[in-house]
Amino acid sequence: MSRNALPTYDRIVAAALHLLSSGAGGAVRLSDVAKKAGVSRQAIYLHFNSRADLLIAATKALDQKLDLDGMLRASRTARTGRARLDAFVLAWCTYLPQIYCVARPLLDMAPKDAEASAAWAKRMSDMREGCEAAILALAEDGDLTPRLDTETATDLLWSILSVSNWENLVLIREWPQEQYQDQMVETARRLFTFDS
């Protein structure tokens, strides 16, 4: 199916994703998206209430394209808490650089845009639930370090896996992505598991 055969909504989202993925990031304007999608700027407003609304739709489309549920399957089906922790940390660390092109503009908009702020808060809440599930699995197995209660451990894991930490290590300090992933898995093991 050619791009023009796609429904207008899907063409707009695909155009936004293409522009964001090409490195334009927060500089992507709605007029750029309209031109890339082959529609008028007015057509964008028929489908999206705001730039934030379009970014949220692009984020959801990218999650589907990347098969986020599939990425998390190993964590959700792990037989031990340690395996669940490793799988969750690895999945999130693998996911971050792939979603960053959409996450950073949304994060930048959040302080000034209620819709973007709510979308980011929801994404971080969902991610914290994944952290909590991994920590609770460790606790159920008796493998959570006695130094931390489950809520504190969840908060620490959630913070360690933040977008800003990935930016600091990979973009600023120029760690290779594989090194980042390996170090995050190892750090989580050492910090959260008993006798590690």
C-alpha positions as CSV (number, residue, x, y, z in Angstrom):
1,M,0.0,0.0,0.0
2,S,1.5,3.4,-0.9
3,R,1.8,6.1,1.7
4,N,-1.0,8.1,0.0
5,A,-3.3,5.2,0.2
6,L,-3.1,5.3,4.0
7,P,-5.8,7.1,5.9
8,T,-4.9,10.8,6.5
9,Y,-4.5,10.2,10.3
10,D,-2.0,7.4,9.7
11,R,-0.1,9.5,7.1
12,I,0.2,12.4,9.5
13,V,1.5,10.1,12.3
14,A,3.9,8.3,9.9
15,A,5.2,11.7,8.7
16,A,5.7,13.0,12.3
17,L,7.6,9.8,13.2
18,H,9.8,10.0,10.1
19,L,10.7,13.6,10.8
20,L,11.3,12.9,14.5
21,S,13.4,9.9,13.8
22,S,15.5,11.8,11.3
23,G,17.0,13.8,14.1
24,A,14.9,17.0,13.9
25,G,13.4,16.3,17.4
26,G,11.8,19.3,19.0
27,A,12.4,21.4,15.9
28,V,9.7,19.5,13.9
29,R,6.9,22.0,13.1
30,L,3.4,21.0,12.2
31,S,3.9,22.7,8.8
32,D,6.9,20.2,8.3
33,V,4.6,17.3,9.2
34,A,1.9,18.5,6.9
35,K,4.3,18.8,4.0
36,K,5.8,15.4,4.6
37,A,2.3,13.8,4.9
38,G,1.1,15.6,1.8
39,V,-1.8,17.3,3.6
40,S,-2.7,20.8,4.6
41,R,-1.8,22.1,8.1
42,Q,-5.6,22.5,8.6
43,A,-5.9,18.7,8.0
44,I,-3.6,18.1,11.0
45,Y,-5.9,20.1,13.2
46,L,-8.9,18.1,12.0
47,H,-7.2,15.0,13.5
48,F,-5.1,16.3,16.4
49,N,-6.0,19.0,18.9
50,S,-2.4,20.1,19.4
51,R,1.3,19.3,18.7
52,A,1.3,17.4,22.0
53,D,-1.6,15.3,20.8
54,L,0.3,14.5,17.6
55,L,3.4,13.6,19.6
56,I,1.4,11.3,21.9
57,A,-0.1,9.6,18.9
58,A,3.4,9.2,17.4
59,T,4.6,7.7,20.7
60,K,1.8,5.1,20.7
61,A,2.4,4.3,17.0
62,L,6.1,3.8,17.7
63,D,5.3,1.5,20.7
64,Q,3.2,-0.6,18.3
65,K,5.9,-0.6,15.6
66,L,8.6,-1.6,18.1
67,D,6.3,-4.2,19.7
68,L,6.7,-3.0,23.3
69,D,4.6,-5.8,24.6
70,G,6.9,-8.3,22.9
71,M,10.0,-6.5,24.3
72,L,8.5,-6.9,27.8
73,R,7.4,-10.5,27.4
74,A,10.6,-12.1,28.8
75,S,10.2,-10.0,32.0
76,R,6.5,-10.7,32.4
77,T,7.0,-14.5,31.9
78,A,10.2,-14.9,33.9
79,R,10.2,-17.7,36.4
80,T,12.3,-16.0,39.0
81,G,12.6,-12.5,40.5
82,R,16.2,-12.3,39.4
83,A,15.3,-13.2,35.8
84,R,12.4,-10.8,35.8
85,L,14.7,-8.0,37.1
86,D,17.4,-8.7,34.4
87,A,14.8,-9.0,31.6
88,F,12.9,-5.8,32.6
89,V,16.1,-3.7,32.9
90,L,17.4,-5.0,29.6
91,A,14.1,-4.4,27.8
92,W,13.8,-0.8,29.1
93,C,17.4,-0.1,28.3
94,T,16.9,-1.4,24.7
95,Y,13.7,0.5,24.3
96,L,15.1,3.9,25.4
97,P,17.2,4.8,22.4
98,Q,14.5,3.6,20.0
99,I,11.8,5.8,21.6
100,Y,14.1,8.8,22.4
101,C,13.2,10.7,19.2
102,V,9.6,11.0,20.5
103,A,10.2,11.0,24.2
104,R,12.6,14.0,24.3
105,P,10.2,16.4,22.5
106,L,7.3,15.3,24.7
107,L,9.5,15.7,27.8
108,D,10.5,19.2,26.7
109,M,6.9,20.2,26.2
110,A,5.7,18.8,29.5
111,P,6.5,21.8,31.8
112,K,4.4,24.1,29.6
113,D,1.7,21.8,28.2
114,A,-0.8,20.0,30.4
115,E,-1.5,17.4,27.8
116,A,2.1,16.6,27.3
117,S,2.7,16.6,31.0
118,A,-0.1,14.1,31.6
119,A,1.1,11.9,28.8
120,W,4.6,11.9,30.2
121,A,3.4,11.2,33.8
122,K,1.3,8.3,32.5
123,R,4.3,6.8,30.6
124,M,6.5,7.2,33.8
125,S,3.8,5.7,35.9
126,D,3.5,2.7,33.6
127,M,7.3,2.3,33.6
128,R,7.3,2.5,37.4
129,E,4.7,-0.4,37.5
130,G,7.2,-2.5,35.5
131,C,10.0,-1.6,38.0
132,E,7.6,-2.5,40.9
133,A,6.7,-5.9,39.3
134,A,10.4,-6.8,39.1
135,I,11.1,-5.7,42.6
136,L,8.1,-7.5,44.0
137,A,9.1,-10.7,42.2
138,L,12.5,-10.5,43.8
139,A,10.9,-10.0,47.2
140,E,8.6,-12.9,46.7
141,D,11.6,-15.1,46.0
142,G,13.4,-13.8,49.1
143,D,16.0,-12.4,46.9
144,L,15.5,-8.6,47.5
145,T,18.3,-7.2,49.6
146,P,17.2,-6.7,53.2
147,R,18.7,-3.1,53.1
148,L,15.7,-1.9,51.0
149,D,11.9,-2.2,51.3
150,T,10.0,-2.8,48.1
151,E,8.8,0.8,47.7
152,T,12.3,2.3,48.1
153,A,13.8,-0.3,45.8
154,T,11.1,0.4,43.2
155,D,11.7,4.2,43.4
156,L,15.5,3.6,43.0
157,L,15.1,1.3,40.0
158,W,12.7,3.8,38.4
159,S,15.1,6.6,38.9
160,I,18.2,4.7,37.7
161,L,16.4,3.8,34.4
162,S,15.4,7.4,33.7
163,V,15.7,9.0,30.3
164,S,18.1,11.6,31.8
165,N,20.4,9.0,33.1
166,W,20.5,7.4,29.6
167,E,21.2,10.8,28.1
168,N,24.0,11.5,30.6
169,L,25.7,8.2,30.0
170,V,25.1,7.5,26.3
171,L,24.8,11.0,24.7
172,I,27.0,13.1,27.0
173,R,29.6,10.6,28.3
174,E,29.4,8.6,25.0
175,W,29.0,5.2,26.4
176,P,28.3,2.6,23.7
177,Q,24.7,1.4,24.0
178,E,25.8,-2.1,24.8
179,Q,28.0,-0.9,27.7
180,Y,25.0,1.1,29.0
181,Q,22.7,-1.9,28.9
182,D,25.3,-4.3,30.5
183,Q,26.1,-1.8,33.3
184,M,22.5,-1.1,34.1
185,V,21.7,-4.8,34.4
186,E,24.8,-5.4,36.6
187,T,24.0,-2.3,38.7
188,A,20.4,-3.5,39.3
189,R,21.6,-7.0,40.3
190,R,24.2,-5.6,42.7
191,L,21.9,-3.0,44.2
192,F,18.7,-5.0,44.6
193,T,19.5,-8.7,45.0
194,F,20.4,-10.4,48.2
195,D,24.0,-11.7,48.5
196,S,25.1,-10.5,45.1
